[in-house]
Structures are given as C-alpha cells and as structure tokens.
Amino acid sequence: MEPARQYNVREAKTHFSRLLQQVETGEEVVISRAGKPVAKVVPLHPKVNRTDYGALRGQIYIAEDFDELPDDIADAFGMHG
C-alpha cells in the first residue's frame, strides 16, 4: 500500500471536494500544519446488516463433533464430574 497523500491545511481547504473524492476511492489523506501531520482522512466502511437468514449457506461448515471437547481441555475447565 502506498503512503497517504499529504496536504497542508490551505491546500486541503482549497481542494476539499477533490480530497473527498480521493478518500471515496479508498485513498487515505493526511492533513498537516507547519509540515507536521495533524489529521488523517480515511474512508468509512459501511456497516453490514444481515437481515436475511441463510446468507452464508454453503460457505460455513460445522463439524458434528463441534461441541465435544477433548478430555484434557474439559478437565481444565472443570467440566468432568
């Protein structure tokens, strides 16, 4: 990944719309004051809301013995009586 582009405050103010377009395409932009970085503008990743059941059907496999613990691990958790 290449380093973030850096702009001083004046450039950022003048070209704000262009900077946002760069961020929307996945780039990161650093804003600096007197040559020192003070802020980073990064793309937001939208939250994924899964509302439909079965969206991952066929992509996930749960073994039949999933709930069975080996004796040594069960003992470590005090699960054998």
C-alpha positions in Angstrom: 0.0 0.0 0.0 1.4 3.4 -0.9 1.8 6.1 1.7 -1.1 8.5 2.2 -1.0 11.8 0.3 -0.2 14.8 2.5 -1.7 18.2 2.1 -1.3 21.3 4.2 -4.4 23.0 5.7 -4.6 25.6 3.0 -4.4 23.0 0.2 -7.0 20.9 2.0 -9.4 23.8 2.3 -9.0 24.8 -1.3 -9.3 21.3 -2.7 -11.6 19.7 -0.1 -14.1 18.2 -2.7 -11.2 16.6 -4.6 -9.7 15.2 -1.4 -13.1 13.6 -0.5 -13.2 12.0 -4.0 -9.8 10.5 -3.3 -11.0 9.2 0.0 -14.1 7.7 -1.5 -12.0 5.7 -3.9 -10.1 4.2 -0.9 -7.2 6.5 -0.5 -6.1 8.0 2.8 -5.3 11.7 3.0 -3.1 13.3 5.7 -3.6 17.0 6.7 -0.6 18.8 8.1 0.1 22.1 9.7 3.6 23.6 9.5 4.8 20.4 8.0 3.6 18.2 10.9 0.7 15.7 10.3 -2.3 16.5 12.5 -5.1 14.5 10.9 -5.9 11.6 8.6 -9.0 11.3 6.5 -9.9 7.7 5.8 -12.8 6.0 4.0 -15.7 4.9 6.1 -16.7 1.3 5.6 -20.5 0.9 5.8 -21.9 -1.3 8.5 -23.3 -4.5 7.0 -26.6 -5.5 8.5 -27.6 -9.1 7.7 -31.3 -9.3 7.8 -31.8 -12.5 5.8 -31.3 -15.9 7.2 -29.1 -18.3 5.2 -27.0 -15.6 3.7 -23.9 -17.8 4.4 -25.5 -21.1 3.5 -22.9 -23.4 1.8 -20.0 -21.2 3.0 -19.8 -22.4 6.6 -19.3 -26.0 7.8 -19.7 -27.0 11.5 -18.3 -30.5 12.3 -20.6 -32.9 14.0 -18.3 -33.2 17.0 -18.1 -29.4 17.4 -19.4 -29.4 20.9 -17.3 -32.3 22.1 -14.1 -31.2 24.0 -11.0 -33.3 24.4 -10.8 -34.7 27.9 -7.8 -32.6 28.9 -9.5 -29.3 27.9 -12.8 -30.3 29.5 -10.8 -31.1 32.7 -9.0 -27.7 32.6 -12.5 -26.1 32.6 -13.8 -28.3 35.3 -16.3 -29.9 33.1 -15.8 -33.6 34.1 -17.5 -34.6 37.2 
